[in-house]
């Protein structure tokens, strides 16, 4: 059964649109928050990654009908797990019966008429332990399975985002700037490869974990980034995704306490998420850094982030890309205001980051820091070089920054043109509103 990106209401019209809509929203809410835990628990139970996804989707379809008729249960996750478990048992029984028939046919072919082969694998026993306390290990196991070495780097990220992060194919496609069919094909191939390689559903032994850690960290980073600034839609933030990435990063840090980049990434997530309460206004509109009420920043998250950054540094192996980004976030988190931020240190950190993990986005952010530390003219030269390289063509980020720099250089007409271009390229309505408002102010 193909997994849908969103569960669709299939209840009849006689149930009434308000009831059906309520059930649909309940199912979508549970799936968005709990999908990774549900699929992870089912994968452990069945030992079959693809079957776990299939029966989870069948349980969702059944929930849309049953919850519309009877209302949502008191324990929706338990209801979905129990329903999917029954579907899994049915699938194993069907598979076992089919295997037996195949064995009989094979035996008859071998001796000309009669004979019997071995029975197929039995279904999972009904008394198999179903331990909800293992849910964190289940999700982490799911992550490491999806990041198995038999998969290509692109397939690892796409599959993990799909089954662990709960992102739709469209969201993954936007994150990687590729067509939706390409993402869907990657996910399908990844599932088939995992099945063909008979990858066990379990945490890899300690000696194998470092080889898969980079892909796991990359996936968590993309999930958190999508949650902290949505690439498209009507909401600036998607806290459900961001906080799930934070939760998984905490689990990963507990599992791998000797890996500095794990702590560095956790620090980055905590320090960035600390600013969420002040990043949007009452109507969901975006609030720029210089306009944020820093009293609304989550001080507990800042303390957790600084502690994680301290643990990364204390391991004595130097900070990697995530640790360096966390150090930049720490400069913002501890500054009383934008003018009082240590921009010189941020420039140095971006220069270091550009050496260990070069990317055009890092260069663009360095240009912003250079503008804050020493003025817009040098920064504009960096941005112009980026524009000439074409490495950020199609992204709204580059014309957005260039417009700001031109504005600071009193080149208002050029600034307005760049801000309007950025608005046209931006797919997030909240960010686009900010860009259009700045452009209109230059009218």
GUMIVO-785326 format. One record per residue (C-alpha): x, y, z; residue number from 1. Coordinates in nm, 4 decimals, m for minus. Each point is the difference from the previous one (the first is absolute). Layout:
// GUMIVO-785326
r u=X	v=Y	w=Z	num=NUM .
...
***
This chain:
// GUMIVO-785326
r u=0.0000	v=0.0000	w=0.0000	num=1 .
r u=0.1445	v=0.3359	w=m0.0960	num=2 .
r u=0.0422	v=0.2396	w=0.2835	num=3 .
r u=m0.1924	v=0.3231	w=m0.0461	num=4 .
r u=0.1586	v=0.3293	w=0.0935	num=5 .
r u=m0.3150	v=0.1010	w=0.1826	num=6 .
r u=m0.2874	v=m0.2183	w=0.1215	num=7 .
r u=m0.3134	v=0.0793	w=m0.2010	num=8 .
r u=m0.3551	v=m0.0013	w=0.1350	num=9 .
r u=m0.1906	v=m0.2934	w=m0.1450	num=10 .
r u=m0.3067	v=0.0013	w=0.2217	num=11 .
r u=m0.3383	v=0.0320	w=m0.1653	num=12 .
r u=m0.1911	v=0.3242	w=m0.0166	num=13 .
r u=m0.2670	v=m0.1404	w=0.2300	num=14 .
r u=0.2366	v=0.0410	w=0.2916	num=15 .
r u=m0.0120	v=0.3751	w=m0.0485	num=16 .
r u=0.2873	v=0.2196	w=m0.1143	num=17 .
r u=0.0779	v=0.1463	w=0.3455	num=18 .
r u=0.0417	v=m0.3456	w=0.1552	num=19 .
r u=0.2096	v=m0.1286	w=m0.2894	num=20 .
r u=0.2149	v=0.3137	w=0.0074	num=21 .
r u=0.0524	v=m0.0391	w=0.3752	num=22 .
r u=0.1083	v=m0.3614	w=m0.0459	num=23 .
r u=0.2337	v=0.0956	w=m0.2839	num=24 .
r u=0.1633	v=0.2692	w=0.2111	num=25 .
r u=0.0391	v=m0.2404	w=0.2921	num=26 .
r u=0.1638	v=m0.2637	w=m0.2205	num=27 .
r u=0.2311	v=0.2549	w=m0.1636	num=28 .
r u=0.1027	v=0.1418	w=0.3380	num=29 .
r u=0.0847	v=m0.3418	w=0.1430	num=30 .
r u=0.1860	v=m0.1018	w=m0.3138	num=31 .
r u=0.2005	v=0.3219	w=m0.0220	num=32 .
r u=0.1162	v=m0.0301	w=0.3606	num=33 .
r u=0.0222	v=m0.3752	w=0.0502	num=34 .
r u=0.0684	v=m0.1518	w=m0.3445	num=35 .
r u=0.3638	v=m0.0832	w=0.0683	num=36 .
r u=m0.0825	v=m0.1667	w=0.3309	num=37 .
r u=m0.2848	v=m0.1975	w=m0.1551	num=38 .
r u=0.2025	v=m0.1235	w=m0.2977	num=39 .
r u=0.3024	v=m0.0665	w=0.2214	num=40 .
r u=m0.1976	v=m0.2111	w=0.2445	num=41 .
r u=m0.1651	v=m0.1902	w=m0.2834	num=42 .
r u=0.3342	v=m0.0594	w=m0.1736	num=43 .
r u=0.1374	v=m0.1496	w=0.3212	num=44 .
r u=m0.3116	v=m0.2125	w=0.0379	num=45 .
r u=m0.0092	v=m0.1310	w=m0.3559	num=46 .
r u=0.3682	v=0.0088	w=m0.0878	num=47 .
r u=m0.1127	v=0.1263	w=m0.3410	num=48 .
r u=0.0514	v=0.3682	w=m0.0772	num=49 .
r u=m0.2290	v=0.0153	w=m0.3035	num=50 .
r u=m0.2748	v=m0.2014	w=0.1706	num=51 .
r u=0.0145	v=0.2341	w=0.2999	num=52 .
r u=m0.0706	v=0.2984	w=m0.2239	num=53 .
r u=m0.2777	v=m0.1825	w=m0.1840	num=54 .
r u=m0.1909	v=m0.1088	w=0.3100	num=55 .
r u=0.0431	v=0.3448	w=0.1555	num=56 .
r u=m0.1680	v=0.1500	w=m0.3067	num=57 .
r u=m0.2760	v=m0.2622	w=0.0146	num=58 .
r u=m0.0598	v=0.0924	w=0.3637	num=59 .
r u=m0.0230	v=0.3666	w=m0.0995	num=60 .
r u=m0.2585	v=m0.0799	w=m0.2655	num=61 .
r u=m0.2021	v=m0.2001	w=0.2514	num=62 .
r u=0.0261	v=0.2839	w=0.2538	num=63 .
r u=m0.1487	v=0.2491	w=m0.2450	num=64 .
r u=m0.3119	v=m0.2167	w=m0.0284	num=65 .
r u=m0.0275	v=m0.1170	w=0.3613	num=66 .
r u=0.0805	v=0.3322	w=0.1654	num=67 .
r u=m0.2487	v=0.1764	w=m0.2245	num=68 .
r u=m0.2678	v=m0.2444	w=0.1168	num=69 .
r u=0.0966	v=m0.0468	w=0.3667	num=70 .
r u=0.2197	v=0.3001	w=0.0805	num=71 .
r u=0.3727	v=0.0013	w=0.0727	num=72 .
r u=0.1076	v=m0.2503	w=0.2698	num=73 .
r u=0.1484	v=0.1053	w=0.3319	num=74 .
r u=0.3373	v=m0.1464	w=m0.1038	num=75 .
r u=0.0286	v=0.0606	w=m0.3767	num=76 .
r u=0.3590	v=m0.1242	w=m0.0274	num=77 .
r u=m0.0860	v=m0.3208	w=0.1816	num=78 .
r u=m0.3016	v=m0.0450	w=m0.2265	num=79 .
r u=0.2112	v=0.0400	w=m0.3146	num=80 .
r u=0.2700	v=m0.2330	w=0.1309	num=81 .
r u=m0.2492	v=m0.2700	w=0.0963	num=82 .
r u=m0.1792	v=0.0252	w=m0.3344	num=83 .
r u=0.3251	v=m0.0074	w=m0.1970	num=84 .
r u=0.1212	v=m0.2956	w=0.2070	num=85 .
r u=m0.3114	v=m0.1987	w=m0.0923	num=86 .
r u=0.0534	v=0.0868	w=m0.3659	num=87 .
r u=0.3626	v=m0.1158	w=0.0282	num=88 .
r u=m0.1073	v=m0.3334	w=0.1478	num=89 .
r u=m0.2483	v=m0.0442	w=m0.2855	num=90 .
r u=0.2750	v=0.0805	w=m0.2518	num=91 .
r u=0.2372	v=m0.2553	w=0.1516	num=92 .
r u=m0.2715	v=m0.2646	w=m0.0015	num=93 .
r u=m0.0762	v=0.0707	w=m0.3657	num=94 .
r u=0.3692	v=m0.0088	w=m0.0817	num=95 .
r u=0.0465	v=m0.3271	w=0.1885	num=96 .
r u=m0.2951	v=m0.1632	w=m0.1771	num=97 .
r u=0.1295	v=0.1201	w=m0.3377	num=98 .
r u=0.3483	v=m0.1302	w=0.0748	num=99 .
r u=m0.1490	v=m0.3382	w=0.0882	num=100 .
r u=m0.1848	v=m0.0114	w=m0.3334	num=101 .
r u=0.3193	v=0.0951	w=m0.1846	num=102 .
r u=0.1870	v=m0.2771	w=0.1828	num=103 .
r u=m0.2629	v=m0.2552	w=m0.0975	num=104 .
r u=0.0172	v=0.1067	w=m0.3645	num=105 .
r u=0.3791	v=m0.0156	w=0.0049	num=106 .
r u=m0.0109	v=m0.3488	w=0.1485	num=107 .
r u=m0.2423	v=m0.1205	w=m0.2665	num=108 .
r u=0.2248	v=0.1384	w=m0.2705	num=109 .
r u=0.2954	v=m0.1801	w=0.1544	num=110 .
r u=m0.1601	v=m0.3492	w=0.0229	num=111 .
r u=m0.2423	v=0.0316	w=m0.2874	num=112 .
r u=m0.3233	v=m0.0001	w=0.2026	num=113 .
r u=0.0065	v=0.0090	w=0.3763	num=114 .
r u=0.2270	v=0.1052	w=0.2772	num=115 .
r u=0.0198	v=0.2778	w=0.2469	num=116 .
r u=0.2377	v=0.2739	w=0.0886	num=117 .
r u=0.0789	v=0.1682	w=0.3255	num=118 .
r u=m0.2583	v=0.2362	w=0.1332	num=119 .
r u=0.0651	v=0.3686	w=m0.0352	num=120 .
r u=0.0994	v=0.2211	w=0.2903	num=121 .
r u=m0.2656	v=0.0213	w=0.2689	num=122 .
r u=m0.1575	v=0.3290	w=0.0876	num=123 .
r u=0.1076	v=0.1861	w=0.3120	num=124 .
r u=m0.1332	v=m0.1599	w=0.3198	num=125 .
r u=m0.2908	v=0.1743	w=0.1619	num=126 .
r u=0.1877	v=0.0253	w=0.3315	num=127 .
r u=0.3029	v=0.1798	w=m0.1471	num=128 .
r u=0.0981	v=0.2747	w=0.2491	num=129 .
r u=m0.1404	v=0.3392	w=m0.0952	num=130 .
r u=0.2025	v=0.2382	w=0.2126	num=131 .
r u=m0.0924	v=0.3691	w=m0.0435	num=132 .
r u=0.2996	v=0.0967	w=0.2140	num=133 .
r u=0.2295	v=m0.0973	w=m0.2892	num=134 .
r u=m0.1431	v=0.2689	w=m0.2217	num=135 .
r u=0.3147	v=0.2158	w=m0.0043	num=136 .
r u=0.2176	v=m0.2966	w=m0.0943	num=137 .
r u=m0.2542	v=m0.0917	w=m0.2679	num=138 .
r u=0.0207	v=0.3438	w=m0.1616	num=139 .
r u=0.3774	v=0.0066	w=0.0221	num=140 .
r u=0.0174	v=m0.3506	w=m0.1467	num=141 .
r u=m0.2237	v=0.1215	w=m0.2802	num=142 .
r u=0.2447	v=0.2845	w=m0.0660	num=143 .
r u=0.3036	v=m0.2275	w=m0.0160	num=144 .
r u=m0.1802	v=m0.2494	w=m0.2244	num=145 .
r u=m0.0987	v=0.2799	w=m0.2356	num=146 .
r u=0.3647	v=0.1144	w=m0.0016	num=147 .
r u=0.1423	v=m0.3444	w=m0.0758	num=148 .
r u=0.3170	v=m0.0087	w=m0.2158	num=149 .
r u=m0.1802	v=m0.1936	w=m0.2757	num=150 .
r u=m0.1943	v=0.3176	w=m0.0850	num=151 .
r u=0.1240	v=0.2981	w=m0.1966	num=152 .
r u=0.0418	v=0.3279	w=0.1918	num=153 .
r u=m0.3055	v=0.1485	w=m0.1726	num=154 .
r u=m0.2113	v=m0.3053	w=0.0799	num=155 .
r u=0.1072	v=0.0028	w=0.3652	num=156 .
r u=m0.1104	v=0.3569	w=0.0510	num=157 .
r u=m0.3248	v=m0.0342	w=m0.1953	num=158 .
r u=m0.1057	v=m0.3228	w=0.1710	num=159 .
r u=0.0812	v=0.1216	w=0.3502	num=160 .
r u=m0.1775	v=0.3297	w=m0.0539	num=161 .
r u=m0.3013	v=m0.1922	w=m0.1244	num=162 .
r u=m0.0329	v=m0.2666	w=0.2683	num=163 .
r u=0.1635	v=0.1697	w=0.2978	num=164 .
r u=m0.0569	v=0.3699	w=m0.0629	num=165 .
r u=m0.3483	v=m0.0460	w=m0.1399	num=166 .
r u=0.0660	v=0.2401	w=m0.2883	num=167 .
r u=m0.2025	v=m0.0394	w=m0.3174	num=168 .
r u=0.1643	v=m0.0700	w=m0.3331	num=169 .
r u=m0.0734	v=0.3603	w=m0.0998	num=170 .
r u=0.1766	v=0.1371	w=0.3082	num=171 .
r u=0.3047	v=m0.2183	w=m0.0594	num=172 .
r u=0.0091	v=0.1036	w=m0.3647	num=173 .
r u=m0.0033	v=0.3691	w=0.0975	num=174 .
r u=0.2748	v=m0.0551	w=0.2538	num=175 .
r u=0.2279	v=m0.1560	w=m0.2631	num=176 .
r u=m0.1212	v=0.1990	w=m0.3025	num=177 .
r u=m0.0888	v=m0.3143	w=m0.1968	num=178 .
r u=m0.3263	v=m0.1135	w=m0.1647	num=179 .
r u=m0.2552	v=m0.1857	w=0.2117	num=180 .
r u=0.0121	v=m0.3157	w=m0.2199	num=181 .
r u=0.3757	v=m0.0147	w=0.0600	num=182 .
r u=m0.0531	v=m0.0050	w=0.3762	num=183 .
r u=m0.2727	v=m0.2622	w=m0.0265	num=184 .
r u=0.2223	v=m0.2187	w=m0.2170	num=185 .
r u=0.2868	v=0.0297	w=0.2493	num=186 .
r u=m0.2246	v=m0.1060	w=0.2873	num=187 .
r u=m0.1416	v=m0.2971	w=m0.1917	num=188 .
r u=0.3466	v=m0.1189	w=m0.1036	num=189 .
r u=0.1279	v=0.0424	w=0.3557	num=190 .
r u=m0.2734	v=m0.2229	w=0.1425	num=191 .
r u=0.0659	v=m0.2677	w=m0.2615	num=192 .
r u=0.3737	v=0.0148	w=0.0660	num=193 .
r u=m0.0469	v=m0.0386	w=0.3752	num=194 .
r u=m0.2274	v=m0.2990	w=m0.0545	num=195 .
r u=0.2375	v=m0.1613	w=m0.2515	num=196 .
r u=0.2988	v=0.0501	w=0.2320	num=197 .
r u=m0.1972	v=m0.1460	w=0.2931	num=198 .
r u=0.1021	v=0.2898	w=0.2218	num=199 .
r u=m0.0995	v=m0.0914	w=0.3587	num=200 .
r u=m0.2099	v=0.2435	w=0.1976	num=201 .
r u=0.2339	v=0.0716	w=0.2867	num=202 .
r u=0.2585	v=0.2487	w=0.1158	num=203 .
r u=0.3335	v=m0.0743	w=m0.1688	num=204 .
r u=0.2850	v=m0.1153	w=0.2234	num=205 .
r u=0.2211	v=0.2767	w=0.1388	num=206 .
r u=0.2767	v=m0.0555	w=m0.2558	num=207 .
r u=m0.2415	v=0.0656	w=m0.2895	num=208 .
r u=m0.1710	v=0.3101	w=0.1365	num=209 .
r u=0.2599	v=0.2639	w=m0.1005	num=210 .
r u=m0.0336	v=m0.1030	w=m0.3649	num=211 .
r u=m0.3719	v=0.0753	w=0.0046	num=212 .
r u=0.0098	v=0.2968	w=0.2349	num=213 .
r u=0.0685	v=0.2638	w=m0.2658	num=214 .
r u=m0.3157	v=m0.0905	w=m0.1908	num=215 .
r u=m0.2075	v=m0.0063	w=0.3186	num=216 .
r u=0.1260	v=0.3453	w=0.0983	num=217 .
r u=m0.0664	v=0.1322	w=m0.3495	num=218 .
r u=m0.3584	v=m0.1236	w=0.0109	num=219 .
r u=m0.0643	v=0.1514	w=0.3417	num=220 .
r u=0.1440	v=0.3298	w=m0.1217	num=221 .
r u=m0.2316	v=0.0135	w=m0.3014	num=222 .
r u=m0.3025	v=m0.0889	w=0.2149	num=223 .
r u=0.0851	v=0.2699	w=0.2520	num=224 .
r u=0.0704	v=0.2561	w=m0.2713	num=225 .
r u=m0.3376	v=m0.0638	w=m0.1615	num=226 .
r u=m0.1610	v=0.0423	w=0.3412	num=227 .
r u=0.1873	v=0.3173	w=0.0907	num=228 .
r u=m0.0729	v=0.1754	w=m0.3319	num=229 .
r u=m0.2514	v=m0.1767	w=m0.2215	num=230 .
r u=0.0975	v=0.0020	w=m0.3664	num=231 .
r u=m0.3592	v=0.0612	w=m0.1091	num=232 .
r u=m0.3510	v=0.0472	w=0.1325	num=233 .
r u=m0.1776	v=0.2463	w=0.2262	num=234 .
r u=0.1988	v=m0.0589	w=0.3191	num=235 .
r u=0.3486	v=0.1268	w=0.0707	num=236 .
r u=0.0677	v=m0.2733	w=0.2533	num=237 .
r u=m0.0903	v=m0.3667	w=0.0162	num=238 .
r u=0.0712	v=m0.0653	w=0.3681	num=239 .
r u=m0.1183	v=m0.3616	w=m0.0178	num=240 .
r u=0.2853	v=m0.0872	w=m0.2361	num=241 .
r u=0.2578	v=0.2133	w=0.1790	num=242 .
r u=m0.0771	v=m0.1357	w=0.3465	num=243 .
r u=m0.0029	v=m0.3577	w=m0.1294	num=244 .
r u=0.3516	v=0.0607	w=m0.1364	num=245 .
r u=0.1007	v=0.1400	w=0.3398	num=246 .
r u=m0.1435	v=m0.3047	w=0.1752	num=247 .
r u=0.1817	v=m0.2396	w=m0.2323	num=248 .
r u=0.3222	v=0.1966	w=0.0407	num=249 .
r u=m0.0301	v=m0.0433	w=0.3779	num=250 .
r u=m0.0502	v=m0.3743	w=m0.0413	num=251 .
r u=0.2998	v=m0.0168	w=m0.2320	num=252 .
r u=0.2166	v=0.1947	w=0.2464	num=253 .
r u=m0.0929	v=m0.2436	w=0.2773	num=254 .
r u=0.0826	v=m0.2960	w=m0.2234	num=255 .
r u=0.3301	v=0.1410	w=m0.1313	num=256 .
r u=0.1393	v=0.2156	w=0.2843	num=257 .
r u=0.3540	v=m0.0064	w=m0.1394	num=258 .
r u=m0.0852	v=0.1591	w=m0.3367	num=259 .
r u=0.0633	v=0.3783	w=0.0084	num=260 .
r u=m0.2046	v=0.0735	w=m0.3144	num=261 .
r u=m0.3058	v=m0.1662	w=0.1560	num=262 .
r u=0.0225	v=0.2431	w=0.2930	num=263 .
r u=0.0805	v=0.2847	w=m0.2389	num=264 .
r u=m0.3128	v=m0.0647	w=m0.2007	num=265 .
r u=m0.2126	v=m0.0261	w=0.3123	num=266 .
r u=0.1431	v=0.3336	w=0.1162	num=267 .
r u=m0.0825	v=0.1585	w=m0.3363	num=268 .
r u=m0.3589	v=m0.1258	w=0.0152	num=269 .
r u=m0.0577	v=0.1106	w=0.3590	num=270 .
r u=0.1468	v=0.3464	w=m0.0509	num=271 .
r u=m0.1931	v=0.0560	w=m0.3236	num=272 .
r u=m0.3287	v=m0.1309	w=0.1394	num=273 .
r u=0.0414	v=0.2285	w=0.3012	num=274 .
r u=m0.0878	v=0.2945	w=m0.2250	num=275 .
r u=m0.3216	v=m0.1555	w=m0.1349	num=276 .
r u=m0.2367	v=0.1753	w=0.2461	num=277 .
r u=0.1147	v=0.3433	w=m0.1236	num=278 .
r u=0.0290	v=m0.0762	w=m0.3720	num=279 .
r u=m0.3692	v=0.0406	w=m0.0801	num=280 .
r u=m0.2609	v=0.2566	w=0.0992	num=281 .
r u=m0.3585	v=m0.0529	w=0.1202	num=282 .
r u=m0.1246	v=m0.0684	w=m0.3543	num=283 .
r u=0.2927	v=m0.2230	w=m0.0951	num=284 .
r u=0.1865	v=0.2737	w=m0.1842	num=285 .
r u=0.3798	v=m0.0192	w=m0.0069	num=286 .
r u=0.1894	v=0.2146	w=0.2505	num=287 .
r u=0.3557	v=0.0868	w=m0.1038	num=288 .
r u=0.2916	v=m0.0528	w=0.2378	num=289 .
r u=0.0472	v=0.3708	w=0.0697	num=290 .
r u=m0.3689	v=0.0350	w=0.0921	num=291 .
r u=m0.0298	v=m0.3064	w=0.2235	num=292 .
r u=m0.0799	v=0.0325	w=0.3686	num=293 .
r u=0.2920	v=m0.1929	w=0.1458	num=294 .
r u=m0.1842	v=m0.0370	w=0.3280	num=295 .
r u=m0.2158	v=m0.2566	w=m0.1804	num=296 .
r u=0.2976	v=m0.2177	w=m0.0916	num=297 .
r u=m0.0017	v=m0.3354	w=0.1784	num=298 .
r u=0.2749	v=0.0358	w=0.2581	num=299 .
r u=m0.0200	v=m0.3676	w=0.0974	num=300 .
r u=0.0680	v=m0.0999	w=m0.3603	num=301 .
r u=0.2930	v=0.2434	w=m0.0120	num=302 .
r u=0.1487	v=m0.1570	w=0.3131	num=303 .
r u=m0.0439	v=m0.3493	w=m0.1461	num=304 .
r u=0.1595	v=0.1121	w=m0.3264	num=305 .
r u=0.2999	v=0.1584	w=0.1670	num=306 .
r u=0.0461	v=m0.3122	w=0.2140	num=307 .
r u=m0.0077	v=m0.2230	w=m0.3085	num=308 .
r u=0.2501	v=0.2274	w=m0.1740	num=309 .
r u=0.2231	v=m0.0239	w=0.3061	num=310 .
r u=m0.0157	v=m0.3802	w=m0.0146	num=311 .
r u=0.0951	v=0.0058	w=m0.3695	num=312 .
r u=0.3014	v=0.2213	w=0.0717	num=313 .
r u=0.1020	v=m0.2013	w=0.3081	num=314 .
r u=0.0502	v=m0.3166	w=m0.2068	num=315 .
r u=0.3160	v=0.1657	w=m0.1328	num=316 .
r u=m0.0304	v=m0.0927	w=m0.3665	num=317 .
r u=m0.0890	v=0.3444	w=m0.1310	num=318 .
r u=m0.3341	v=0.1286	w=m0.1203	num=319 .
r u=m0.1397	v=m0.1209	w=m0.3293	num=320 .
r u=m0.2613	v=0.1682	w=m0.2219	num=321 .
r u=m0.2852	v=m0.0402	w=0.2479	num=322 .
r u=0.2086	v=0.1131	w=0.2938	num=323 .
r u=0.1139	v=0.3100	w=m0.1902	num=324 .
r u=m0.3598	v=0.0843	w=m0.0913	num=325 .
r u=m0.0949	v=m0.0476	w=0.3634	num=326 .
r u=0.2753	v=0.2421	w=0.0999	num=327 .
r u=m0.1498	v=0.2583	w=m0.2371	num=328 .
r u=m0.3442	v=m0.0621	w=0.1493	num=329 .
r u=0.1513	v=0.0422	w=0.3471	num=330 .
r u=0.1285	v=0.3466	w=m0.0960	num=331 .
r u=m0.3555	v=0.1020	w=m0.0852	num=332 .
r u=m0.1555	v=m0.1726	w=0.3010	num=333 .
r u=0.2257	v=0.1727	w=0.2512	num=334 .
r u=0.0004	v=0.3496	w=m0.1553	num=335 .
r u=m0.2295	v=0.2606	w=0.1565	num=336 .
r u=m0.0797	v=0.1552	w=m0.3415	num=337 .
r u=0.0960	v=m0.0083	w=m0.3662	num=338 .
r u=0.2464	v=0.2950	w=0.0270	num=339 .
r u=0.1630	v=m0.1581	w=0.3058	num=340 .
r u=0.0510	v=m0.3372	w=m0.1712	num=341 .
r u=0.3611	v=m0.1091	w=m0.0493	num=342 .
r u=m0.0111	v=0.0220	w=m0.3792	num=343 .
r u=0.3788	v=m0.0218	w=m0.0365	num=344 .
r u=m0.0050	v=m0.3405	w=0.1680	num=345 .
r u=m0.2906	v=m0.1090	w=m0.2195	num=346 .
r u=0.1991	v=0.0963	w=m0.3126	num=347 .
r u=0.2924	v=m0.2129	w=0.1204	num=348 .
r u=m0.2312	v=m0.2925	w=0.0756	num=349 .
r u=m0.1554	v=0.0208	w=m0.3472	num=350 .
r u=0.3474	v=0.0068	w=m0.1543	num=351 .
r u=0.0866	v=m0.3174	w=0.1931	num=352 .
r u=m0.3295	v=m0.1580	w=m0.1004	num=353 .
r u=0.0677	v=0.0846	w=m0.3635	num=354 .
r u=0.3283	v=m0.1904	w=0.0197	num=355 .
r u=m0.1383	v=m0.3190	w=0.1583	num=356 .
r u=m0.3391	v=m0.0004	w=m0.1760	num=357 .
r u=0.0087	v=0.2375	w=m0.2977	num=358 .
r u=m0.3351	v=0.0985	w=m0.1491	num=359 .
r u=m0.1521	v=0.3084	w=m0.1664	num=360 .
r u=m0.2444	v=0.0420	w=0.2891	num=361 .
r u=0.2913	v=0.0195	w=0.2439	num=362 .
r u=0.1615	v=0.2656	w=m0.2204	num=363 .
r u=m0.3267	v=0.1952	w=m0.0127	num=364 .
r u=m0.0346	v=m0.0096	w=0.3790	num=365 .
r u=0.3613	v=0.1079	w=0.0344	num=366 .
r u=m0.0803	v=0.2996	w=m0.2210	num=367 .
r u=m0.2814	v=0.0987	w=0.2380	num=368 .
r u=0.2375	v=m0.0245	w=0.2962	num=369 .
r u=0.2647	v=0.2029	w=m0.1874	num=370 .
r u=m0.2599	v=0.2700	w=m0.0664	num=371 .
r u=m0.0884	v=0.0158	w=0.3698	num=372 .
r u=0.3636	v=0.0021	w=0.1090	num=373 .
r u=0.1519	v=0.2407	w=m0.2499	num=374 .
r u=m0.2605	v=0.1403	w=m0.2345	num=375 .
r u=m0.1886	v=m0.1024	w=m0.3137	num=376 .
r u=0.2545	v=0.0787	w=m0.2710	num=377 .
r u=0.2320	v=m0.2967	w=0.0576	num=378 .
r u=m0.3009	v=m0.2215	w=0.0588	num=379 .
r u=m0.1543	v=0.1014	w=m0.3319	num=380 .
r u=0.3182	v=m0.1079	w=m0.1781	num=381 .
r u=m0.0367	v=m0.3474	w=0.1521	num=382 .
r u=m0.3657	v=m0.0178	w=m0.1042	num=383 .
r u=0.0764	v=0.1202	w=m0.3520	num=384 .
r u=0.2602	v=m0.2745	w=m0.0383	num=385 .
r u=m0.2595	v=m0.2530	w=0.1137	num=386 .
r u=m0.2513	v=0.1361	w=m0.2500	num=387 .
r u=0.2561	v=m0.0243	w=m0.2803	num=388 .
r u=0.0750	v=m0.3619	w=0.0889	num=389 .
r u=m0.3663	v=m0.0974	w=m0.0399	num=390 .
r u=0.0199	v=m0.2314	w=0.2984	num=391 .
r u=m0.3139	v=0.1436	w=0.1606	num=392 .
r u=m0.1992	v=0.0675	w=m0.3148	num=393 .
r u=m0.3687	v=m0.0549	w=0.0634	num=394 .
r u=0.0304	v=0.0619	w=0.3731	num=395 .
r u=m0.1667	v=0.3009	w=0.1583	num=396 .
r u=0.2767	v=0.0254	w=0.2592	num=397 .
r u=0.2617	v=0.1654	w=m0.2201	num=398 .
r u=m0.2160	v=0.2851	w=m0.1429	num=399 .
r u=m0.1471	v=0.0500	w=0.3474	num=400 .
r u=0.3432	v=0.0600	w=0.1534	num=401 .
r u=0.1178	v=0.2016	w=m0.2997	num=402 .
r u=m0.3061	v=0.2254	w=0.0298	num=403 .
r u=0.0779	v=0.0676	w=0.3663	num=404 .
r u=0.3596	v=0.0885	w=m0.0786	num=405 .
r u=m0.0981	v=0.2292	w=m0.2850	num=406 .
r u=m0.2470	v=0.1720	w=0.2288	num=407 .
r u=0.2745	v=0.0673	w=0.2528	num=408 .
r u=0.2065	v=0.1501	w=m0.2813	num=409 .
r u=m0.2888	v=0.2366	w=m0.0886	num=410 .
r u=m0.0603	v=m0.1697	w=m0.3360	num=411 .
r u=m0.3747	v=m0.0128	w=0.0552	num=412 .
r u=m0.1188	v=m0.0763	w=m0.3531	num=413 .
r u=0.2380	v=m0.2953	w=m0.0353	num=414 .
r u=m0.0896	v=m0.1161	w=0.3494	num=415 .
r u=m0.3688	v=0.0005	w=m0.0816	num=416 .
r u=0.0564	v=m0.2025	w=m0.3180	num=417 .
r u=0.1995	v=m0.2619	w=0.1939	num=418 .
r u=m0.2600	v=m0.0230	w=0.2796	num=419 .
r u=m0.2803	v=m0.0411	w=m0.2530	num=420 .
r u=0.1988	v=m0.2739	w=m0.1748	num=421 .
r u=0.0528	v=m0.1734	w=0.3341	num=422 .
r u=m0.3736	v=0.0203	w=0.0689	num=423 .
r u=m0.0796	v=m0.1609	w=m0.3340	num=424 .
r u=0.2390	v=m0.2861	w=0.0708	num=425 .
r u=m0.1100	v=m0.0530	w=0.3610	num=426 .
r u=m0.2570	v=m0.2772	w=0.0538	num=427 .
r u=m0.0711	v=0.0731	w=0.3654	num=428 .
r u=m0.2795	v=0.2545	w=0.0260	num=429 .
r u=0.1230	v=0.1409	w=0.3325	num=430 .
r u=0.3501	v=0.0661	w=m0.1270	num=431 .
r u=m0.1405	v=0.1351	w=m0.3251	num=432 .
r u=m0.2152	v=0.2499	w=0.1913	num=433 .
r u=0.3080	v=0.1377	w=0.1759	num=434 .
r u=0.1841	v=0.0401	w=m0.3302	num=435 .
r u=m0.2951	v=0.1705	w=m0.1684	num=436 .
r u=m0.0469	v=0.2323	w=0.2951	num=437 .
r u=0.3644	v=0.1095	w=m0.0178	num=438 .
r u=m0.0233	v=0.0503	w=m0.3746	num=439 .
r u=m0.3183	v=0.2048	w=0.0330	num=440 .
r u=0.1666	v=0.2232	w=0.2592	num=441 .
r u=0.2473	v=0.1032	w=m0.2707	num=442 .
r u=m0.2762	v=0.1127	w=m0.2346	num=443 .
***
